[in-house]
């Protein structure tokens, strides 16, 4: 690869529901990117074309420890800050919310991540601030909590009881706000 970037991530603070930000959030965000951008056809259940252009530029990811990750790739630009930004692994959404969103889209078939996909499937465009979609997210969180679900991308990185705690905090947040 042309570049190797080691990100030493600062996980101080937390998510909206009080859950800590951890490497699991980074890993699941990367999973979502690769899974949803690398579908073979637009009819692939796990596909959205939004980020597909970047897939060939990633060559590898290595977890160094609980706060550091190395990313290898072929994107290069004269300004190093542009490269750092391109590969920035810091998540904007907690893993358990991504997992619930994915459940609503794939398992429930009630929404899609993009307007065009929602229009084509004749379902809603997933919107995390509308009450109808929040109810769907809460149902997905509840289903995952009751089954002790750990997403495949995070198996081996957390226990079912840890996952249940994240789901419960998110449900409490939805119930409160």
Order of alpha helices (4+ residues) and beta strands (2+ residues): beta-alpha-beta-beta-alpha-alpha-beta-alpha-beta-alpha-alpha
